[in-house]
Amino acid sequence: MSNWDNFINTIIHQSLTLNAGETVYVDIVGEVSQEFTDRLATAILKIKATPIFHFSPITLLKTQLIHGDAQFFDNLIQNELPLLKQVDAYMSIRADQNIYELQDVPAQKQELYTKHYALPKQMEIMEKKWLILKYPTEALAQLAHLSIDQFKRAFFKASSVNFKPLEPGIKSLQKRLATTKNVRVLSPHTDLTFSIHNMPSFVCTGTYNLPDGEIFTAPLLYSANGCITFNVPSSLLGTTYEHVKLQFENGRIVKATCSQQEQFNLLLQTDNGASYLGEFGIGFNPEILHPFGNPLFDEKMAGSIHLAIGQPYEMSDNGNKSNIHLDLILCQIEEYGGGELYFDDELIRKNGYFVPDHLHSLNPAKEG
């Protein structure tokens, strides 16, 4: 069985758990190979499910972003929602040929798109079985500083992880999160505390993203205090943010610096909720040990934590409301500066490796 066949098998049977008689909406933005779409369609049809493919070039999305107004996006989503309501599953596939293609779209235009189209669509999709993935392109390989063949091998390995051996550690970590009141993150230029008291957590092991491997919850809205410096680049709608440093007081960002300062300031001004946290996640994918340069992959990196500013997921809703959701990643393995993670003053992870015995199954094999 080829890498593509294994990957598609994971999509159908593990991620979306498609059944005979169900309908899946396959939403593709960008260029993917005919081999992939043919194999995907064949595999779906073989189990007697129905695929509905929607193809859109990134240039069309850009044109819509630049020239569309609120009424246009309202009309667009109202025409799409009836079909989305009828399907059983949704899959988003993004094939980025140029990760910076949307960088020159004005921020206010991106806000219109998010508020009037993307968020209403997301709300409908989250009622279904859904999956978001990035198609392996040369642009993503360049971002990861790998050849396309190296990147594809790494991508397929990270996307086909068997999480069964990790289940005892995952369950223990989720149980520990359920009893934790306060979290402290220590790293170079980082000393941040926040509370997750009575907040539910959610485990991701291939159900909603590929690659996957994280557990997430959300800080209580007004609980974050201190500072944190993220050492992995993050991107949103064509803009990459590097060297992000945030200062929090009672949950709110009171000072922020980063490589794209002007753009980041505009992001924080999107709405009131953009200056508060909507997610806290811990990555444990044993096949992602170094940043790929893409947050969808990097937030799953073993030895990392991530915080998102803006809108939380409904599975762990802390009450924040925002039109944005930007994941920011801190890798705490020794090579990237190290660091410590504490739950109620107990050292849970040091330099990217879990300390308590009952969490050791989540530790990846040490390189070399």
Salt bridges, closest charged atoms under 4 A:
ASP5 OD2 - ARG39 NH1 3.03
GLU22 OE1 - LYS129 NZ 2.83
ASP27 OD1 - HIS54 ND1 3.17
ASP27 OD2 - LYS121 NZ 2.68
GLU35 OE2 - ARG39 NH2 3.09
ASP74 OD1 - HIS116 ND1 2.95
GLU80 OE2 - LYS121 NZ 3.08
ASP96 OD1 - ARG94 NE 3.12
ASP96 OD2 - LYS134 NZ 2.77
GLU101 OE2 - LYS62 NZ 3.22
ASP104 OD1 - LYS62 NZ 2.94
GLU124 OE1 - LYS85 NZ 3.13
GLU124 OE2 - LYS128 NZ 3.75
GLU167 OE2 - LYS164 NZ 3.68
ASP191 OD2 - ARG184 NH2 2.82
GLU214 OE1 - HIS306 NE2 3.04
GLU279 OE2 - HIS306 NE2 3.04
GLU279 OE1 - HIS325 NE2 3.06
GLU287 OE1 - LYS157 NZ 3.58
GLU299 OE2 - LYS300 NZ 2.89
GLU299 OE1 - HIS306 NE2 3.59
ASP327 OD1 - HIS325 NE2 3.35
GLU335 OE1 - HIS290 ND1 3.78
GLU340 OE2 - LYS350 NZ 3.04
GLU346 OE1 - ARG176 NH2 2.90
ASP357 OD1 - HIS360 NE2 3.87
GLU367 OE1 - HIS290 NE2 3.02
